[in-house]
Amino acid sequence: MSRIGKLPVSLPKGVAFSVSPANEVVIKGPKGQLTQRVDPDITFKVEEEQIVVARPTDQKRHKALHGLYRALLANMVKGVTDGYEKKLELVGVGFRATVTGQLLELSVGFSHPVVFALPKEIKVSAEQLKGQNPIITLQSSDKQLLGQVASKIRGVRKPEPYKGKGIKYSNEILRRKAGKSAATGAK
């Protein structure tokens, strides 16, 4: 069996789990509601406050879907109970971010500010402490959407390898390159 797929997903108090006839898993919790379409071959059973994911055969396709849907289910349960958070750091002189409702405005060295319209499922905040880089904090119960939005924001100005300027994840470690001065002369 799949090592990931055979692990049960525990249901905390206050989280409701249901499967609709159209093969959609619905999870409701204190931080919201998430839905996910699932393959009709994969089945779900609730046993003693735990969800068990089962597959019909040992075909390669069923094995892959077994682990996938168990992992997605676990992410959804964690999302509606605790939520997810990503932090982005703006590294560069004069780089800043401002938030107005669901609009994120970035000034990252271009001739114009870049404006992002964020989905309503994502809460955003930007903070600028004196002497430190500006930090954008994104919060959501949907891990997949959060990662996608954070990646798009990072893609506006990826960190470059020489000075490290750009938008990076706060826990990201950049591989820096030596500049021209590191080249030992071929004269």
Summary of the structure (lengths in Angstrom):
residues: 187
radius of gyration: 21.7
end to end distance: 62.9
largest distance: 75.4
contacts: 502
relative contact order: 0.14
helix: 21%
strand: 35%
